[in-house]
Structures are given as structure tokens and as C-alpha cells.
Amino acid sequence: MEPTVTPVMYTEVRGHTGYLWLDRAERSNAMGTEFFEQLPETVSELDSNPDVRVIVIGSTSRHFSTGLDLTEMQRLLMGTPDGGRTMDLGTIKDLQDSIGSLAACKKPVIAAVSGYCIGGGVDLIACADVRLCSADATFSVRETRLAMIADLGSLQRLPAIMARGHLCEIALTGKDVSATAAHEIGLVNHVYRDKVDLFNNAAALASEIGANSPAATQGVKESLKNHYDKEIAEELDFVAGLNLLQLRSPDLIEAVKAHLEKRKPHFGDD
């Protein structure tokens, strides 16, 4: 008997707008195995639909995503006594490819963020063409605080979105960034009053884009990708190798344990 696969996202089409809904409310859309398996298929479903001209990605629950599901993924990150598979270069590349499926989408993508958008959530919205958020949104390139290097695309795609100094600050500290601050540093285009206002405006923007020639809008996207993303694949390979070394460090084990035990990690001589 085949194992049951639990859907953690689904699609919806309204007019010429395709919606990709993250739908794992009980885990605040934390990204586990099922997320990474389902994302490319779900993106492809919308990208290949001739009726869809624009894609909006958002969450059905309070939070957009709290990032990597450390409870589920700790086996890969920390290894197991039975010698099961741990995080290796191939695994990192598979995760990169899954997130990158949104960037590879031919149609314009709007990310509509409410609540937490942490770690892998930022990797995901960095793949979008436009980012919007509600006033309660909180962003964080959190990996540094977990003794990891963000290796799924944030450090490669965000330089085309925001200034280097701002990116260095948030990536080196791993601190939380409010919706207002995210707008000030260019991470998001607009901030809206609440989630209802956010999705109303995301739908309006999608309709405005969708009213134009699909060939023209997709051509604009392809031209911009050609300008900004030429070195992305090479840079992702580089950071995958860099983080693989970090994932074998004692700091990672301490960081994951501290996260699961809800305490402050102690690195080195702390």
C-alpha cells in the first residue's frame, strides 16, 4: 500500500489569474518533504494552463511560511544513529530546484505575504516578480541564527531586489524585519492594511497585468530574467557547497537542538 500524500498547497483559477495557495495551517506552512515535492508540480499546473496569465501565491492561513520544518527535517540536517541519509549536495540541489520552479515560471508571479515569512519563505518570495504584504507581515533571513547559510536562493536573488547594505544587515543578523521596514528597503512594493486589503490589491494588480498581451508580459519577464539572473545557477552551486560544510559543523547540531528546545543556542565559547 502506497503512503498517503497530504496536500500542503492547491491551485485556484479566477478569470486570468491563477492562485497558488499554501495550505498547511497546522504547521504555519512550514516547509517539509511534501512541500518541496508538491511545489514544482503545482507551479507547472498553473504555468501550463492557457487561461492563466498571472499567478498569485499566498497563504490560506495566518502566516505565509515559517520556513524549513526543522521538526520534520532534523533527520536530514543532523543525521541518525542508523546511518540514514543526511543532507548532501544532491539533497540541497533538489531543494534549490523545487524553490526555483517558481522563478522558472514563464508567467508573472505576485507574492502576497501575510504574517511570518521566514527563511525558506523569503527564498520563495525572492522568486516572485512582485512582492506585496499586509501590515502584520514579518520577514527574516533566519538561517544565520540557526548556524546555516541561506542556500535556496535568497542570497542570490535578493541582490537584484534590494541594496547590498540592507541585504547584508538582515542576512548577517537573521533579525525580524517589519512590513514597514521591508517596504523601506525595497523587499516589498506595497504594504496593505490587512490580509483582505492585501488580496484585494493583489487581485487588482494581477487583473491589470492580465489585461495586457500575454506574449508581451511574458516577454518582459524573460528579458528581465536574462538581465538579472544570468549567474544564478552558478551562484546556487557555490552556496550549496559552502553550506554543505556548515551543515557538518557542531554549531548546526546545537542550533537545531536549541530551536526545538525553545532556548538560546550557545556557539563556541558562549
C-alpha positions in Angstrom: 0.0 0.0 0.0 1.4 3.4 -1.1 1.9 6.0 1.7 -0.8 8.7 1.8 0.4 12.1 0.5 -1.1 15.1 2.3 -1.6 18.1 0.1 0.0 21.2 1.5 -1.0 23.5 -1.3 -3.6 23.8 -4.0 -4.5 25.9 -7.0 -7.5 28.0 -8.0 -8.2 30.0 -11.2 -10.3 33.2 -11.3 -10.5 34.7 -14.7 -6.9 35.0 -16.0 -5.4 34.8 -12.5 -4.1 31.6 -11.1 -3.8 31.3 -7.3 -1.3 29.1 -5.6 -2.4 28.7 -2.0 -0.1 27.4 0.7 -2.3 25.3 2.9 -0.6 23.7 5.9 -2.2 25.8 8.6 -1.4 23.5 11.5 2.3 24.0 10.9 2.1 27.6 9.7 3.1 26.5 6.2 6.5 25.1 7.4 8.3 23.6 4.5 8.8 19.8 4.8 9.2 17.0 2.3 5.7 17.3 0.9 6.1 21.0 0.3 9.3 20.5 -1.8 7.7 17.6 -3.7 4.5 19.4 -4.5 5.7 22.9 -5.3 7.1 22.2 -8.8 4.1 20.2 -9.8 1.7 22.9 -8.6 3.6 25.7 -10.3 3.7 23.7 -13.5 -0.1 23.2 -13.3 -0.7 26.9 -13.4 2.1 27.7 -15.8 0.8 25.3 -18.4 -2.8 26.5 -18.1 -3.6 28.6 -21.1 -6.3 30.5 -19.3 -3.8 31.7 -16.6 -1.8 34.9 -17.4 -0.7 35.9 -13.9 0.0 33.8 -10.8 -0.6 35.0 -7.2 1.0 33.0 -4.4 -0.4 33.4 -0.8 -1.5 31.5 2.3 -4.9 30.3 3.3 -3.9 30.8 7.0 -2.4 33.5 9.2 1.2 33.0 8.1 2.8 32.8 4.7 5.5 30.4 5.8 7.7 29.9 8.9 10.4 28.3 6.7 12.0 24.9 6.8 10.2 22.4 9.0 13.1 21.7 11.4 11.0 19.1 13.3 10.5 17.1 10.2 13.8 17.8 8.5 16.1 17.3 11.5 16.9 13.8 10.4 18.5 15.1 7.2 20.2 18.0 9.0 21.6 16.1 11.9 21.9 12.5 10.8 20.6 9.5 12.6 22.2 6.6 14.6 21.1 4.1 11.9 23.2 5.9 9.3 20.2 7.0 7.2 20.6 9.6 4.5 21.7 13.0 5.7 21.8 16.4 3.9 24.2 16.1 0.9 24.9 18.1 -2.1 22.3 16.3 -4.2 19.6 17.0 -1.5 20.5 20.7 -1.4 20.2 20.9 -5.2 16.8 19.1 -5.1 15.6 21.7 -2.6 17.0 24.6 -4.7 15.3 23.2 -7.8 12.0 23.0 -6.0 12.1 26.6 -4.9 13.5 27.6 -8.2 10.5 26.2 -10.1 8.6 29.4 -9.1 11.4 31.6 -10.6 11.4 29.4 -13.8 7.7 30.0 -14.3 7.1 31.8 -17.6 4.1 33.8 -16.3 4.4 36.9 -14.0 4.2 36.0 -10.3 2.9 38.1 -7.4 3.7 37.1 -3.9 1.1 38.2 -1.3 2.6 37.9 2.2 0.8 38.0 5.5 2.1 37.0 8.9 5.5 35.3 9.1 7.7 34.9 6.1 10.8 33.3 7.5 13.9 31.6 6.0 12.6 29.4 3.1 9.6 31.7 2.9 11.9 34.6 1.8 13.7 32.2 -0.6 10.2 31.6 -2.2 9.1 35.2 -2.5 12.5 36.2 -3.9 11.5 34.1 -6.9 8.4 36.2 -7.5 8.3 39.2 -9.8 6.4 41.5 -7.4 6.1 41.2 -3.6 3.2 42.7 -1.6 2.4 42.3 2.1 -0.1 43.1 4.8 0.9 45.3 7.8 1.3 42.3 10.1 3.9 40.7 7.9 7.3 39.8 9.4 10.3 38.8 7.3 13.6 37.1 8.3 16.5 35.5 6.5 16.7 33.4 9.6 19.3 30.8 8.6 22.3 32.6 10.2 20.7 32.3 13.6 20.4 28.5 13.0 24.1 28.2 12.1 23.3 27.8 8.4 23.9 29.7 5.3 20.8 30.5 3.3 21.3 28.3 0.3 17.9 28.1 -1.5 18.1 31.4 -3.4 17.7 34.4 -1.1 21.4 35.4 -1.2 21.4 35.0 -5.0 18.1 36.7 -5.9 17.7 39.4 -3.3 20.7 41.5 -4.6 18.6 42.3 -7.6 15.7 43.4 -5.4 17.4 45.4 -2.6 20.6 47.3 -1.8 23.6 45.4 -0.6 23.9 47.1 2.7 20.3 46.3 3.7 20.7 42.7 2.5 23.9 42.2 4.4 22.3 43.6 7.6 19.3 41.2 7.5 21.2 38.2 6.3 24.1 38.6 8.8 21.8 39.2 11.8 18.9 37.0 10.9 16.7 39.6 12.6 13.0 40.1 12.1 12.0 42.8 9.6 8.6 44.5 9.9 6.3 45.2 6.9 7.2 48.9 7.1 10.9 48.2 7.1 10.6 45.7 4.3 9.0 48.4 2.2 11.6 50.9 3.0 14.5 48.6 1.9 12.7 47.5 -1.2 11.8 43.9 -0.3 8.1 44.6 -0.9 6.5 47.0 -3.3 3.5 47.9 -1.2 2.1 47.3 2.4 -1.7 47.0 2.9 -3.8 47.4 5.9 -4.7 43.8 6.5 -5.0 40.4 4.7 -8.3 41.2 3.0 -6.9 44.5 1.6 -3.7 42.7 0.6 -5.5 40.1 -1.5 -7.9 42.6 -3.0 -5.0 44.6 -4.2 -3.0 41.6 -5.4 -6.1 40.5 -7.4 -6.4 44.0 -8.8 -2.7 44.1 -9.8 -3.0 40.6 -11.4 -6.0 41.8 -13.4 -4.2 44.9 -14.6 -1.2 42.8 -15.7 -3.5 40.1 -17.2 -5.3 42.6 -19.3 -2.2 43.0 -21.4 -0.9 40.8 -24.1 0.3 37.5 -22.5 3.1 37.3 -25.1 4.2 40.8 -24.1 4.1 40.3 -20.4 6.0 37.0 -20.6 8.5 38.6 -22.9 9.1 41.4 -20.4 9.6 38.8 -17.7 12.0 36.8 -19.8 14.0 39.9 -20.7 14.4 40.9 -17.1 15.4 37.4 -16.1 18.0 37.4 -18.8 19.4 40.7 -17.3 19.2 39.8 -13.6 19.5 36.0 -13.4 22.4 35.1 -15.7 24.7 33.9 -12.8 22.0 32.4 -10.5 22.7 28.7 -11.4 26.5 29.1 -10.8 25.9 31.1 -7.6 23.5 28.4 -6.3 26.1 25.7 -6.9 28.6 27.8 -5.0 26.4 28.4 -1.9 25.3 24.7 -1.9 28.9 23.6 -1.5 29.6 26.3 1.1 26.6 25.4 3.2 27.3 21.7 3.0 30.4 22.3 5.0 28.5 24.4 7.5 25.8 21.7 7.9 28.5 19.3 9.2 29.6 21.7 12.0 28.8 21.2 15.7 27.1 24.7 15.6 24.3 23.3 13.4 23.5 20.5 15.9 23.5 23.0 18.7 21.3 25.4 16.8 18.7 22.8 15.8 18.6 21.4 19.3 18.1 24.9 20.8 15.4 25.7 18.3 13.5 22.5 19.1 14.0 23.1 22.9 13.0 26.7 22.5 16.2 28.1 24.1 19.1 30.3 23.0 21.9 28.4 21.2 25.4 28.5 22.6 28.1 28.6 19.9 31.8 28.2 20.6 32.8 29.9 23.8 29.4 31.4 24.5 
